[in-house]
Amino acid sequence: MPAVASITAQKAPVRNPHMDDPAFRFFFGDRSQFAQPQIGLGSGVIVASEGYLLTNHHVIDGADDIDVQLADGREARARLVGSDPETDIAVLKIELPALPVVALGDPARLQVGDAVLAIGNPFNVGQTVTAGIVSALGRNRLGLSAFENFIQTDAAINPGNSGGALVDVRGALVGINTVIYSQGGGSLGIGFAVPVDVAREVMTAILKDGRVIRGWIGVESRELTPEIVESLGLGVNSGVLVTGVLQDGPASAAGLRPGDVVTRIGNVPVTTQVELLKAVASLRPQATVSVAVQRSGKAVELALTVGQRPPPGPR
């Protein structure tokens, strides 16, 4: 609990573009003095004694000032080291002595039914602990981020818990609480956390390169269904169907075509779009990788030079 902090992120008020118009100021006055900054609340977890914290990208997105308050009452201004919108993870740094640090757990050892605790600052009421179990593992296709591999839990998670800790019964960090499923803003027993191994990879990349660099090949795809296999006569039941190839992209240069079925990237078999995205993203740009495809009933091996994944557009 001492390693979980409360985060206050402030954004400057949006200036009315009409304030520079003398006629507008004549009729409505100078309202800029009444504009209030936007304040967002969340949580963060101290993972290194040097002062590094993990939190969610959406907690600090666009913030001008980020303040961190520790459980022992100390406060500090945080510096944004970097963030990754595609996993919703951000890394902050504070300068304070003798910082408490959470132990990192191993999400790979988690099983459905394991007891977990969620620690954070919901609704800004103060540090709060809720208990539950792991409801599911590897949740994806939720449309929350580009790379989804969530731990689902029924521990109560509410607004303000974002960026907080999901820990196992030994107190080891297994996830960063990220989002709840709710139509009214309250906990319904369906919360999602980014596994700590994903967050650790993001932090390592940010500390090394200042951002997360991922591979990209420039294709659109969809998963195979029995109907697609039969209607197109693919002759293969496992893999990912290429539905579009970006002109002048890495896949196009390698000779990949719409209608090909990708079965392997390097040494990694792929059977779903999630596996394809993850396998490609793990590659370093400018590396050459072999891509196994099924084309018109024949196995084809292509040599592909990996490109760099472009930054995400505004959500």
C-alpha positions in Angstrom: 0.0 0.0 0.0 2.8 2.6 0.7 4.0 2.2 -2.9 0.6 3.2 -4.4 0.2 7.0 -4.9 -2.6 9.4 -5.8 -2.1 11.4 -9.0 -3.7 14.8 -9.8 -3.3 15.8 -13.4 -4.2 19.4 -14.4 -4.8 20.8 -17.9 -4.9 24.4 -18.7 -8.4 25.8 -19.4 -9.3 25.9 -23.1 -9.2 29.5 -24.3 -12.3 30.7 -26.2 -11.1 31.6 -29.7 -13.5 34.6 -29.8 -11.7 36.3 -26.8 -9.4 38.1 -29.3 -12.5 39.7 -30.9 -13.1 43.2 -29.4 -16.8 43.0 -30.3 -17.1 39.7 -28.4 -15.4 41.2 -25.3 -17.6 44.2 -25.5 -20.9 42.2 -25.3 -19.7 39.3 -23.1 -16.7 40.7 -21.2 -13.4 39.1 -20.5 -14.4 35.6 -19.3 -10.9 34.2 -19.2 -10.6 35.0 -15.5 -13.4 32.6 -14.8 -11.9 29.7 -16.7 -10.9 26.8 -14.5 -8.3 24.2 -15.2 -9.4 20.7 -16.0 -8.4 18.3 -13.2 -8.1 14.6 -13.5 -7.6 12.1 -10.7 -6.0 8.7 -10.8 -3.4 6.5 -9.1 0.1 5.3 -9.7 2.5 2.7 -8.5 6.1 3.2 -7.5 8.2 0.5 -9.1 11.7 1.7 -8.7 13.6 3.4 -5.8 14.9 6.0 -8.3 11.3 7.4 -8.3 9.7 5.8 -11.4 6.0 5.3 -11.3 3.6 3.4 -13.6 0.2 4.7 -14.3 -2.2 4.9 -17.2 -1.7 7.1 -20.3 -5.3 8.3 -20.1 -4.7 9.6 -16.5 -2.0 12.1 -17.6 -2.9 12.6 -21.3 -2.5 16.3 -22.2 -1.7 17.3 -18.6 0.4 20.4 -18.0 1.0 19.7 -14.3 1.2 16.3 -12.6 1.2 16.1 -8.8 1.8 12.9 -6.9 0.8 12.3 -3.2 2.2 9.4 -1.4 0.3 7.3 1.2 2.6 8.9 3.9 1.4 12.4 3.0 4.5 13.5 1.0 3.8 15.3 -2.2 5.9 15.9 -5.3 5.7 17.3 -8.8 6.1 14.5 -11.3 7.9 14.5 -14.7 6.4 12.6 -17.5 9.1 10.3 -18.8 7.0 8.9 -21.6 3.7 7.2 -22.4 2.3 4.6 -24.7 -1.3 5.1 -25.8 -1.4 1.7 -27.5 -1.1 -0.1 -24.1 -2.4 2.8 -22.0 0.7 2.9 -19.9 2.7 5.9 -18.8 5.9 6.3 -16.8 6.4 9.2 -14.4 9.4 10.2 -12.2 9.4 12.0 -8.9 12.3 13.2 -6.8 11.8 12.1 -3.2 14.1 10.2 -0.8 13.4 6.7 0.7 10.6 5.8 -1.6 8.6 2.6 -0.9 8.7 0.2 -3.9 6.2 -2.5 -4.8 7.5 -6.0 -5.6 6.8 -7.1 -9.2 4.9 -10.4 -9.6 4.6 -12.8 -12.5 1.2 -12.6 -14.3 2.0 -15.8 -16.1 1.5 -17.7 -12.8 -2.0 -16.2 -12.4 -5.0 -18.5 -12.7 -8.7 -17.8 -12.9 -10.0 -17.8 -9.4 -6.8 -16.5 -7.7 -7.5 -13.9 -5.1 -6.3 -10.3 -5.9 -6.5 -6.9 -4.3 -7.0 -3.6 -6.1 -5.4 -0.5 -4.5 -6.0 3.0 -5.6 -7.8 6.3 -4.9 -11.4 5.9 -6.2 -13.4 9.1 -6.3 -10.5 10.9 -4.5 -11.8 9.6 -1.1 -8.3 8.4 -0.2 -6.4 5.2 -0.6 -8.7 2.2 -0.7 -8.3 -1.5 -1.0 -10.9 -3.8 -2.5 -10.7 -7.6 -2.8 -11.8 -10.0 -5.5 -10.6 -12.8 -7.8 -9.1 -13.1 -11.3 -12.3 -13.5 -13.4 -10.5 -14.1 -16.7 -7.1 -13.8 -18.4 -6.0 -12.6 -21.9 -9.1 -10.4 -22.5 -8.9 -8.6 -25.8 -11.0 -7.2 -28.7 -12.6 -4.8 -26.2 -11.7 -1.7 -28.3 -9.9 0.0 -25.4 -6.4 0.0 -26.8 -4.4 -1.4 -29.7 -2.6 -4.1 -27.7 -5.0 -5.7 -25.3 -4.2 -8.6 -23.0 -6.2 -7.6 -19.9 -6.5 -9.3 -16.6 -10.2 -9.2 -15.7 -11.2 -9.0 -12.0 -14.3 -8.6 -10.0 -12.4 -6.5 -7.3 -14.3 -3.2 -7.1 -12.6 -0.7 -9.4 -14.0 2.8 -9.7 -13.0 6.2 -11.3 -9.8 7.2 -9.7 -8.5 3.7 -9.5 -7.0 4.0 -13.0 -3.2 3.5 -12.8 -3.4 1.8 -9.4 -2.2 -1.6 -8.3 -3.6 -5.0 -8.8 -1.7 -7.3 -6.4 -1.7 -10.9 -5.5 -2.1 -12.3 -2.0 1.7 -11.9 -1.4 1.4 -8.2 -2.2 3.3 -8.5 -5.5 2.2 -6.3 -8.4 0.5 -8.3 -11.2 -1.4 -5.6 -13.0 -2.1 -1.9 -13.5 -5.8 -1.2 -13.1 -7.0 0.5 -16.2 -10.7 0.5 -16.9 -14.1 -0.7 -15.7 -17.1 -1.9 -17.6 -19.9 0.4 -16.5 -22.8 2.3 -18.0 -23.3 4.5 -15.0 -19.7 5.1 -13.8 -19.8 2.8 -10.8 -18.3 -0.7 -10.3 -20.2 -3.6 -11.7 -17.6 -6.2 -10.8 -16.0 -6.1 -14.3 -12.6 -4.4 -14.2 -9.5 -4.8 -16.4 -5.8 -4.4 -15.6 -2.8 -4.4 -17.9 -0.5 -7.2 -16.9 2.7 -6.0 -15.2 5.0 -7.8 -17.6 3.4 -5.7 -20.4 3.8 -2.5 -18.3 7.4 -3.4 -17.5 8.3 -3.9 -21.2 6.8 -0.5 -22.0 8.7 1.2 -19.2 12.0 -0.5 -20.3 11.4 0.7 -23.9 10.6 4.3 -22.7 13.6 4.5 -20.5 15.9 3.2 -23.3 14.4 5.0 -26.4 12.1 7.6 -25.0 9.1 5.8 -26.6 8.0 2.3 -27.6 9.3 1.3 -31.0 7.3 -1.5 -32.7 7.4 -3.4 -36.0 4.9 -2.9 -38.8 4.2 -4.5 -42.1 1.3 -2.6 -43.6 -1.6 -5.1 -44.0 -5.2 -5.4 -43.2 -6.4 -8.8 -42.1 -9.2 -10.9 -40.7 -9.5 -14.3 -39.1 -10.5 -17.4 -40.9 -13.9 -18.8 -40.5 -15.2 -22.1 -42.0 -17.4 -20.0 -44.4 -14.4 -18.0 -45.7 -12.3 -21.1 -46.1 -15.0 -22.9 -48.1 -16.0 -19.9 -50.2 -12.5 -18.9 -51.2 -11.2 -22.5 -51.4 -8.1 -21.6 -49.3 -7.1 -25.2 -48.6 -5.9 -24.2 -45.1 -7.9 -23.9 -41.8 -5.4 -22.1 -39.7 -3.9 -18.7 -40.2 -4.8 -15.0 -40.8 -6.3 -13.9 -44.1 -4.7 -10.8 -45.7 -7.6 -8.6 -47.0 -5.5 -5.5 -47.9 -1.9 -4.6 -48.5 -0.7 -1.0 -48.2 0.9 0.2 -51.4 4.7 0.7 -51.0 4.5 -0.8 -47.5 6.8 -3.5 -46.2 4.4 -6.3 -47.0 3.8 -5.0 -50.6 7.6 -4.8 -51.2 7.9 -8.4 -50.0 5.3 -9.7 -52.4 2.4 -10.3 -50.0 -1.0 -10.2 -51.7 -4.6 -9.9 -50.7 -6.0 -13.4 -50.4 -2.8 -14.8 -48.8 -3.1 -16.6 -45.5 -0.3 -15.8 -43.1 0.6 -18.8 -41.0 3.9 -17.8 -39.4 5.9 -14.7 -38.7 9.6 -15.7 -38.2 9.3 -18.7 -35.8 6.0 -17.6 -34.3 2.8 -19.4 -35.6 -0.2 -17.0 -36.0 -3.8 -18.1 -36.0 -5.6 -14.9 -34.9 -5.3 -11.2 -35.7 -4.2 -10.6 -32.1 -1.3 -13.0 -32.5 -0.4 -11.5 -35.9 -0.4 -8.0 -34.4 1.7 -9.0 -31.4 4.2 -11.0 -33.5 4.8 -8.1 -35.9 5.0 -5.5 -33.1 7.7 -7.4 -31.4 10.0 -7.2 -34.4 12.6 -4.4 -34.7 12.3 -2.0 -37.6 14.7 -2.8 -40.5 15.0 -6.4 -39.4 14.4 -9.1 -42.1 11.9 -11.8 -41.2 10.6 -14.8 -43.0 6.8 -14.9 -43.5 5.1 -18.2 -44.2 1.9 -17.9 -46.3 -0.6 -20.2 -48.0 -1.3 -19.0 -51.5 -3.7 -20.8 -53.9 -3.2 -24.0 -52.0 0.6 -23.7 -52.0 3.0 -22.9 -49.2 5.1 -19.8 -49.9 8.0 -18.3 -47.9 8.6 -14.6 -48.2 11.5 -12.4 -46.9 10.1 -9.2 -45.4 11.9 -6.1 -44.2 10.0 -4.8 -41.2 8.9 -1.2 -41.0 8.3 1.0 -38.0 4.7 1.2 -36.7 3.4 4.7 -37.1 2.2 6.6 -34.0 -1.5 6.2 -33.3 -3.9 8.9 -34.4 -6.2 10.8 -32.1 -8.9 8.6 -30.4 
